[in-house]
Amino acid sequence: MQLELRHLQAVCRIAEAGSLGAAARRLGVSQPALSAQLRRIERVTGGELFVRGRGGVQPTALGQFVLAKARRVLSEMEALGAEARAHAAGTPLRLGCILLVLLDGLLAETDRSMSGQEITVDLEDSVTALARMLGAGRYDAIVYGEVNDHEVPLPEGAVARTLIPKEPFCIRLSAGHPLAGLECIGLADLAGESWMTLVEDDDGGPEALVAACAKAGFVPSLRYRITDRKMHYDLIAAGRAVSLSQPTAPAVAGTVMRPLAGAPVTGRIRLAWNRSAVSAGQAELLYRAAARAYVAGVGNHAFHKDWWDAHPEVHPLVD
């Protein structure tokens, strides 16, 4: 028997999972089948690759050597596939996104910085679905958000890079609201309001809002969940709802944006890509395009521009 890529992948999955059972589940095979495969691999390599114990498996010295070589080979193969795909004529880069404020600017930036590379863009309401479709090969890269401490699990083979590590969510309310004249609003002062819930319900946002309101002493009335931007803004302008918002959201007639005291809800924006489909160069171009798109909206509201200038540690790398 000669070693093949699937054998190297199996060895890496066993090491990452820490047990044959967990590795078998990740690989979609039975544990006996994986054990038999490992024995065949060990016959080729000339010795045991893992020491089995009550706490799982640990690589032997030989196993460490094989793992280092396997990871290098698999990384090179992934890079080969991504770079070949990048050079293939007529192969579009498939980008999946949730409805982030920077999306409009991102499309313009990718057209400018990745000219000659066709990019298709689809919107999803679910971050979980977005990550799942990245793993299934439906998307080559995704741009998504996470709220507070929530982390979106990514599929194997995906690499993530944080674009914006922290942004304080603010509140959008009617320009005629009694609190509209304040420079900063306490969350407890919004206890009696009807809330526009966040469009994504699996990025940690709803839980973060409910938890923050609980600390402020009330349970929010989550009345509306509307994806249409115009209807969303019209309801707020009419005084029928308030909504959490990214601080880079544009100004809208009839509404105002105000920071929340203590920044009880924060978000971050991340870019993830499939290593076998997106080259390192393409990933860098995507990152910089998204960074420029975000920074372009920083000045939409003076309060966020002040916060941004005071927190250089959250600034992305831009040209």
N, C-alpha and C positions, 0 to 999 in steps of 0.2 A: 504494500500500500504506500502511496505517495501522499504527502501532506497537501491539502487543498485549502483554499481560503475559508471554507466552511469549518474546517478543523481548527484553524487559527481563531475564528470567531467563537467557536465553542469554548476553547481554552480561556479566552478573554472574558466571556460571559460567566464562566464558573468562578473566575477570580473576582469579578465585580460583584456577583451575587453572594459569594461566601458560602454557598452550599449547592450541592447537585440538584436538590429539589427546586430551589428558587431559580437556578439557571435553566432547568428544564422548562419551567413555566414561561420564562422569558423567550426561550427559543421555540416554544410550541411543540415540544416533544415529551415523551414519557421519561421519567427518571431512569428506568432500566435501560432504555435506548441510549440515553446520554452516558450512562455508566459504561455501557459496552463500547460506545464510540471513544470515550476517554481511554479505555484500556488499549484500544487499537492505536490511538495516538501515542500512548506511552511506549508501546512496542517499537514504534518508528523512532521516537526520540531517545530510546535507550534507558529509560528509568521513570520512576514515579514523578509526576509533576505536582501533585498535591498530597499533603498529609491530611488524612481524615480524622476528625475528632468529634467530641460531643458538641462543640460549639460551631461545627461546620468544617470547612476545608481551608488550609493555608498552603500557599505555594512552597515547594521545596527550593533548594538552590538551583536545581535544574529547571524547575518550573519558573523561577524568576528570570532565568536566561531566555527561556522559550517565550515567556510573556513579553519581554522587552522587544525581541525580534518580531513577534506576532503583531504587536501594536504598531511597530514601525511599518511593516508590510501593509497592514490594513489602512493605515493613514495614507500611505503612498497611493494605494489603489483608490481610495476615496478622492484624493486630490487629482489623480489621473482622470477619473470619471467626471469630476466637476470642471476641470480645465478643458477636457475634450468637448463637453457639452457647451461650454462658453464659446468655443471656437466654431462650433457647428452652425452653419448658415441656416437661418430660418427657425432656430430653436428659441422660443420665448422664455423669459424668466417669469415664473408664475408666483405672484405676490398675493398673499391673503392678509386682510386687515380687519380690525374692528373699527367702529366709527369714532376714531380719534380726531381731535381738532386739527392735528397737523396733516391729515390725509390730503386735503386739497393742495396744500403747498408741496407735499411729498411728490405728488404726480408731476408737478411742474419741475421740481428739482431733479427727479430721475430722468425726465425728458432732456434736461439740459446737461447733466453730468454723465449720463449713460447713453448718449446719442449713438444710434446704430444698434443698440440692444433693444429688441422688442420686449415689452413688459406687459403682462396681462394682470389686472387687479380685480379681485373679488372681495366683497364685504360679507362678514359673518356677524351674527349677534352673540355667538357663544365662543368664548375663549377656549373652552375645552374642545369644541368641534374644530376650531382653528388648529390647535396642536395635534389633534388626531389626524386631520387631513394632511398636515405636514409630514407625519409619520407614514401615512399611506401613499405619499408621493403626489397628492393632489396639488400641493403647493411646494415651491422650492424655498420660499422664505415667508415669514410672517412678521407683522408688526402688531404689538398688543400691549395692553396695560394691566397692571396689578395694583390692588388697593391695600394700603396698610401693610400687614405682614403676610398677605396671601402670596403664595408662589404657585405658578401654573406648572404642572409636571409636563416635561417635554419628552418626546419619543427618543429612543436610541438613535444615534447618528446625527442628532441635532446639536448645534452649537448656539448659545445665546450670548448676546452682548447688551449690557444695559445702556440705553441711550440717555435717559433722564432718571437719575436715581431717586429723586424726590421732587414733588411739586405739591404745594398745599391747595387742596380743593377749596373753592370759594362758593358763595351762594348767589344765584341769580333770582331776582324778585322784581315785581312790578315797580316801575318808576314812581307810581302813586302810592306805594306801600308806606305805612307810617315809619318803617325803619330805613327807608331808602336814603334818608339824609345823613345817616350815620357813616362814619369812615370805616368802622369795624363792627361786626354784629356777633353777639353771643349766641351760641346754639340754643340755649334755654329760652331765648326770646322768640324762637320760632316754634314753640311747643304746640300752638293751636293751628298750625298751617297744614294745608293739604300738600303732599309732596309728590313731585314727579320722580318716579323711581329711575335708577340707572338702567340704560338699555341692556347692558351685559349683566347677567345675574350669576355668573360663575367666575368673576374676577376678584371676589372678595368685597366688592362695593356695597351690596345690600347689607351684608353682615357688619361692615365697618360703620355704615350710617346708623343702623339700629343700635350697635354698641355705643357709639358716640352719643346718641340721643338718650340712651339709658343712663349714661354717666351724667347727662345734663338734667335728668329727672323726668323724662317723658318717653312715650312710645310714639314714633312718627306715624302719621296717617298716610300710608303709601297708596295713593289713589290712582295715579296715572302712570302708564308705561307706553310712551309714544316714540316711535322712531322717526317720524316725519319732522324735520327740523322746524318748518314753518308753523305747524300746528303746536309743536312743543313751545315755541317762543310766543305764539299768540295766546296760549292759555296762561302763561306767566304774565305777559303784558296786561291781560285782562284781570289780573289779581286772583286767579283761580288756583294757582299753585306756585310753589317755590321749588328750586332744584339745585342740587350740587352741580358744580361745573368745573371743568379744567380752567385754570387761571388764564390760559392763552386764548380762550374762546373769544370770538369777535363781539364787539358792541352791537346790540340789537335795539332798534327803536322801541320805546315803551318799556324797556327793562333796564336794570342796573346790575352791576356785579360788585360784590363786596367781600372782603376777606372775612373768614370766621376766626374769632378770638381763640388763640391757642392752637390753631391748625389741627383740629381733632381728626380730620380725615386727610390722608396724603396718598398720592399715587406715584407710580414710576412707569416708564415706558421702555419696552425692550424690543430688540430685534433678534429673531432666531432664524437659522437657516439649516438646510440639509447639506451636510458636508459633501455628499456624493453628487450634489446637483449644483451647488454654488461655489465658485472658486473664491479663494481668499481675496483676490482683487475685486471681484464683484461684491462680496460682502462689505468690503471697505467703502466702495462707492455707495452702496445702499445706506450704510451707517451715516456717511457724511451728508448724503442727500436728506435723510430724515432729520439729522441734527440742524441743518440749515433751515429746513421747513419749520422746525420747532422754534428756533431762535427768532425767526421772522415774526412770530406772534407774541414775543415777550413784551413788546411795547404796547400791546392792545389796551392795557389797563395800568395806570400809574402805580397802583399799589403793588402789582406783581413785578413791575420793572424795579421798584425799590427793593423788594424781597430778593429778586434775582441778582441784582448788583451786590447785595450783602452776602450772597452765598455762592462764591465762585467755585466751591467744591462740587456743585451739581452741574456745572457747565459741561456740555459735550465737546468733543474735539471737532473743530470746524476749521475750514481754510481761513 
